[in-house]
Each structure stands twice: as structure tokens, then as C-alpha cells.
Amino acid sequence: MTEKNSRNGELEEWYNLYSDAVFKYICVMTRDYQQAEDLTHETFIKAYNNYETFQRQAETKTWLFRIAHNVTIDFLRKRKPLRIIENLLQNKKDSTPLPEDMLQMKEEARARWSKPLIN
């Protein structure tokens, strides 16, 4: 078995063992099911790309959760400015009067201005 096949087999085993737990962890952090799926896949892609750097001083699960944590934090940092803008837009109250209110204001203004100034 070649080194690449060995790595692929080991990563496939890790995915089967830990992907659900990694997904749940990320889902709790993001509160977004779809995003958690994407970030879970990104976690395992990073694990694949950095396989050679894994020194096996920590448990495999610990290493994967560290990658998942970093991937998720990076995502949240990039998303934070957008979330602030979304919150501002959602919290902004529309001060434009309704058509009925505008009609009432016009009628009140006419009534006020149609009265003689001096009695």
C-alpha cells in the first residue's frame, strides 16, 4: 500500500469516526446547519492537506477539533461585519408614514391653515 493510499484510508476512517461530532460542534458555534456542513468538509480538507504536520502528540480527535475550531472562528470573523450590518438593517425602524397617516396629516394641515388668523 502506498503512502497516499494509507493517508486516504486513515482520513476516511477519521471522517467516519469523527465527522458527526465535528459537525455538531460547528453547528453549535454557527447555529447554521448548511454552514456547519460546509465547514465540516473544510475541516477534513484541511486535515488532508496538513496530514504531514500532524505530529501525533495529541489525539486525532483533538487535532480535528482544533482544525474545526479554527475554521469556524475564521468563518465567524469574516461573517461578523455582515451580521452587524444585517442587525442594523433589521433594527432600523421605517419612519415613513403610512398612506392613511399622510392623508390625515394633510387634512389636519388644511384645517389648521384654513382658519382665519384674526378673529
N, C-alpha and C positions, 0 to 999 in steps of 0.2 A: 504494500500500500504506500502510495507516495505521500509526501508531507502535506500537499494541498488536500488530498482526499482525507487524510487524517484530521486536518483542521476542519474541513467541511463537515465531517462526521461528528466531531466534538461540538461544533457550533450548532449543528442540527439537534444534538442531544440537549444542549443548553436551552435552545429555543423550546423544545418540547417540555423540559422540566420547569423553566422559569418564565416563559412569556406571559402566562396568565397573571402571575404575581407582579411582574413588571408593569403589565397593562393596568392592573388595579391601582398600583402605586401612582402611576402617571395620571390615571383618571381622577384620583382624589386630588392631585395637585392642580389639574387643569379644569376639572368639572366639565369636561367636553369629551364625549365618547369618541367622536371621529378623530379629534386631535390626539387623543390618547392612543388610538390605533396607529396613527402615523408616527408618533413619537416612539412607540414601542418598536416599530420596524426600524426607525432610525437608530435606536439603541443597539439593535443587533447588527445593523450595518456597521456602526462604529466599532462594535466588538470584533467583527470580522476584519475590519481594516486595521485595527490595533492589536490583533491577536498576538503578534510577536512581542509586544511591550508588556503583556500580562506576565508578571514575574511569579505568580502562584504563591505569593506570600500571604495573600488574603484568599478567602473562599471565593469560588467562582460567582456565587450568588451576590456576594458583597461587591465584587468588581462590577457586575452587570447593573446592580442597583446604583452604584456611583455614577456609571455612564448614564443611566436613565435619569438620575437626579440632575446631572449637568446638562443633558439635552433638554430637559423640561425647563430648567432655570433659564437657559439661553432663549428658549421659545417665549417664556413669560416676559423676559426683559425686552425682547423685540416687540411683543404684543402690548406691553404696558402703555406706551403713548397712545395707541389706538383705542385702548379701553378707556383711558381718561377722556379722550375726545368723544367716544360713544356715550359715556356717562354725562358729559356736559350737554350733549345734544338731547339726550333723553330727559334730563332735568330742566332744560330750558323751557320755560312756560311761554306759550304763544300769547302775546299780548294783543293780537289783532282782534278787534271786537267782532262779534257775530253780526250777520246782516240785520237781524232783528234789533240788536243793540244800537247799531248805526242809525237805523230808521228812527228809533226812539230818541236818540241824541239830536238828530236833525229836527224832529218835531219840537223838542224842548227848546232848541236854539231859536226856531222860528217864533215860538210862543214868547220867548223872552224878548226878542228883537221887535216883535210886532206891537208890543205895549208902548204907549207914549212915554217919553222920558219925564215930562212935566204933567202933573195932573191939574 
